Amino acid sequence: MFPERSVMLRQGSPGTHLLALTSGLAKVVCREPSGAKTWLAFRGPGDLLGEVSVFNGISRTADVVALTPCVAVVLDAESFV
């Protein structure tokens, strides 16, 4: 469970897992070195979060922030792949 405004996945962290969002609404935001933020997407129930870093074996390329209270299932990267 993730409260409103909490960071669900943090940009730059390793892709050790992904989240399957079961309820709530989240935004995907890229932080630039200058401090600027770019909103990339909104995600809702049924969406996967953090799958890009899991599939590509790279660090997370964006933050995922809960816009409303969210519930998600954690899926281990190794098991998912």
N, C-alpha and C positions, 0 to 999 in steps of 0.2 A: 504494500500500500504506500502511496506517495501523496503527501498533502499538497494542496494548492501552492504553487510557486516553488516547489522543491525541484532540485536538479535530479532527474532520473538517470541520466547518463552524462558524463562530463567529457568535453572535447579534450583530446590529448591523452586520455586514459586508454589502457590496452583493451582490445576487443575480446575479453575472456568470456563474455556472455551476451545474450541479447534478451530483449523483453518482448513478450506478446501482450499487447494492451487489451484488457478485457472490459474496462470501463473507464470513462473520463476522456478528457481532451488534453493533448500535449502539443507544444510547438517545438520545432527543430530550428536552432539558431546557431550560426557560425560566427565566432568571435575573431576579428582581425587583430593583428599585432598592434595596430593603432588604437584599438579600443572600440572601433566601430562594430556594430552587430548587424548581420543580415538574416532576416527571417527567411527560412528555406521552405518550410512546410508546416501544415497542421496534421496531426495524427489522431485517430479515434479508435474505438473498439474494433478489434480484428486486425489491426496493423502491427507489423513488426518494427521494433526500434533497435537500432544498433547493428543491423544485419550487414551493413557495408563493411565495417571493420572486421566482423567475423568472417565474411566471405573472402575478403582481400588480405587478411592477416596483418592489418595496419592499425595504428592508433585511431581513436574516434575522431572524426572530422567535424563534429558539431556537438553542441549541448542539446539535450532534450529536457524541456522544462514542463512540469505539470501546470496547465492552465486552470484545471479543476481538480478536485481530488481524483486520483487515478488508482486503478488496481491493475497489476500486470503479473504475468507468470514469467519467472526467470528460467531461461534455457541456456545451459552450459554450451559453450562454443563447440567443444569437441563432440559432444553428443549430437548437437544439431547438424553439424557438417557430416 
